[in-house]
Amino acid sequence: MYGWMFRHLPGPLWMRIVLSVLLLAAALALLVQFVFPWLEQFTSLTDSTIGAAQIP
């Protein structure tokens, strides 16, 4: 899965490693900045249940 991207990058091995790390970091940054906040509105992961139960 990862090899297809690595084979198409230009340069020697060390440059392909650096470029692949930078591309993966950029993809992760885009996910954290845009995709995950947009997706949060459709999930209830931020709803807290602590203190919701009333003990009689």
MODELLER restraints for C-alpha pairs under 7 A, 6 or more apart:
rsr = mdl.restraints
at = mdl.atoms
rsr.add(forms.Gaussian(group=physical.xy_distance, feature=features.Distance(at['CA:6:A'], at['CA:16:A']), mean=6.60, stdev=0.5))
rsr.add(forms.Gaussian(group=physical.xy_distance, feature=features.Distance(at['CA:6:A'], at['CA:20:A']), mean=6.79, stdev=0.5))
rsr.add(forms.Gaussian(group=physical.xy_distance, feature=features.Distance(at['CA:9:A'], at['CA:16:A']), mean=5.82, stdev=0.5))
rsr.add(forms.Gaussian(group=physical.xy_distance, feature=features.Distance(at['CA:10:A'], at['CA:16:A']), mean=6.59, stdev=0.5))
